[in-house]
């Protein structure tokens, strides 16, 4: 286990946000199983699992994009 993960957040404006670890930790985009298929994420999207857990708890408590992690607008966002 690598001890890292990614989070993806979508808002009601069809914008998608991925966690941003601040620096590329992988040579290639990380591949995660998302919505039934393998999905590439930005090379700097991975953050420590402890941060992913904190973000999940924050989201479940208030339903908004968590503020405990850094985010970057994802290329999947509509214009």
C-alpha positions as CSV (number, residue, x, y, z in Angstrom):
1,X,0.0,0.0,0.0
2,X,1.4,3.4,-1.0
3,X,-0.4,5.5,1.6
4,X,-1.8,8.0,-0.8
5,X,-5.1,8.6,-2.6
6,X,-7.1,11.2,-4.5
7,X,-10.4,12.9,-4.0
8,X,-12.7,14.2,-6.7
9,X,-15.4,16.8,-5.9
10,X,-18.1,18.1,-8.3
11,X,-20.2,21.1,-7.7
12,X,-23.7,22.1,-9.0
13,X,-22.0,24.2,-11.7
14,X,-20.5,21.1,-13.5
15,X,-17.1,21.9,-12.2
16,X,-14.8,19.1,-11.0
17,X,-12.0,19.5,-8.6
18,X,-9.2,17.1,-7.7
19,X,-7.0,17.1,-4.6
20,X,-3.7,18.8,-5.2
21,X,-0.7,17.5,-3.4
22,X,1.4,20.4,-4.5
23,X,4.0,18.5,-6.4
24,X,4.1,15.5,-8.8
25,X,4.8,12.4,-6.8
26,X,4.4,10.1,-9.8
27,X,6.1,10.0,-13.2
28,X,2.8,9.1,-14.8
29,X,-0.7,10.1,-14.0
30,X,-2.1,7.9,-11.2
31,X,-4.8,5.5,-12.2
32,X,-7.7,4.9,-9.9
33,X,-10.9,2.9,-10.4
34,X,-13.7,5.5,-10.6
35,X,-17.3,5.2,-11.7
36,X,-16.8,1.7,-13.1
37,X,-13.6,2.3,-15.1
38,X,-9.9,3.0,-14.8
39,X,-9.5,6.8,-14.6
40,X,-6.3,8.9,-14.8
41,X,-5.8,11.7,-12.4
42,X,-3.3,14.6,-12.5
43,X,0.2,13.6,-11.4
44,X,0.0,16.0,-8.5
45,X,-3.5,14.9,-7.3
46,X,-2.3,12.3,-4.7
47,X,-2.3,13.3,-1.1
48,X,-1.7,11.3,2.1
49,X,-4.5,8.9,3.1
50,X,-5.0,10.7,6.4
51,X,-5.9,13.9,4.4
52,X,-8.3,11.9,2.2
53,X,-10.0,10.6,5.4
54,X,-10.2,14.0,6.9
55,X,-11.7,15.4,3.6
56,X,-14.3,12.6,3.5
57,X,-15.3,13.3,7.1
58,X,-15.6,17.0,6.4
59,X,-17.7,16.4,3.3
60,X,-20.0,14.0,5.2
61,X,-20.5,16.6,8.0
62,X,-21.4,19.6,5.8
63,X,-21.9,18.5,2.1
64,X,-19.5,21.1,0.7
65,X,-16.1,20.9,-0.8
66,X,-13.7,20.2,2.1
67,X,-11.3,23.0,3.1
68,X,-8.8,20.7,4.8
69,X,-7.1,19.8,1.5
70,X,-5.9,21.8,-1.5
71,X,-7.9,21.6,-4.7
72,X,-7.2,22.2,-8.4
73,X,-9.9,22.6,-11.0
74,X,-9.9,19.4,-13.0
75,X,-9.8,19.1,-16.8
76,X,-13.2,17.3,-16.7
77,X,-14.9,20.6,-15.8
78,X,-17.2,22.1,-18.3
79,X,-16.3,25.6,-19.5
